Amino acid sequence: MSQTPLTSTKDEFLARCIPVLQEVKDMTTGTEVEQWLNSKYGVESELYKDLSRLITLGLKEGWVADVEVGGPRYRRAQLVVPSAETFFFSITGVLMDSTDNSQNNPEDSFRGGYHLHPYGEINLVVPLNEGAALAGPNGWCYGGWTAPAPGSHHFPEVKGGAVVSLTFLPAGRIAFDIKPPSH
């Protein structure tokens, strides 16, 4: 009797990401790429729905955003390191939850660690509750994609509850040793 190999949720997730990474590997992030991603793979697409399902399962299984950065409401995990298989993108899962935070930001938002995207970034935004959103370069994203341009820098910010952001980084590049602008 032959055995059918079992595929983990994480393996299935990665297999679903590879075709998208192949499509975006030579694109420069920014508004045009963000609009293209939301047009082709927006919240009503089969890909978005499937990745959202896998991310939600991965969160329950403990492999998405399992390392606390700033307590249980701000966690992340590097899911994939850059490799030829991923067209030299890394993939990081980030959970941010603005519920009952004490930062006193406008709209009761929660801000994470300030950082720079030397080569840009692509984010798949999965709200975990209705009304939750991630701040993107073109406004609040209530589900779908954001694509900050190369050289952009910001505090990641959520409002309205919990969001998981899958962060696709060209060459895995992100810099946390940058100071935010003074107000």
Number of C-alpha atoms within 10 A of each C-alpha: 3 4 5 6 6 7 9 10 16 18 12 13 19 18 12 16 16 14 12 14 18 13 10 15 15 10 10 17 20 19 15 12 19 21 17 12 19 18 14 12 18 18 19 13 13 11 16 22 16 14 19 23 15 20 23 17 16 19 16 10 12 12 18 26 25 19 18 14 17 12 9 13 20 23 20 22 19 18 16 17 16 17 12 8 12 23 17 18 25 19 23 20 25 25 26 31 25 23 16 11 14 10 11 9 12 8 10 17 23 27 20 15 13 17 18 22 20 18 18 22 25 24 23 26 26 28 26 19 12 12 14 25 30 31 19 20 17 13 10 15 20 22 25 26 27 29 25 24 21 16 12 16 21 20 14 17 21 29 24 21 23 24 28 30 28 26 23 25 22 27 17 22 16 17 12 11 9 11 11 13 7 4 3
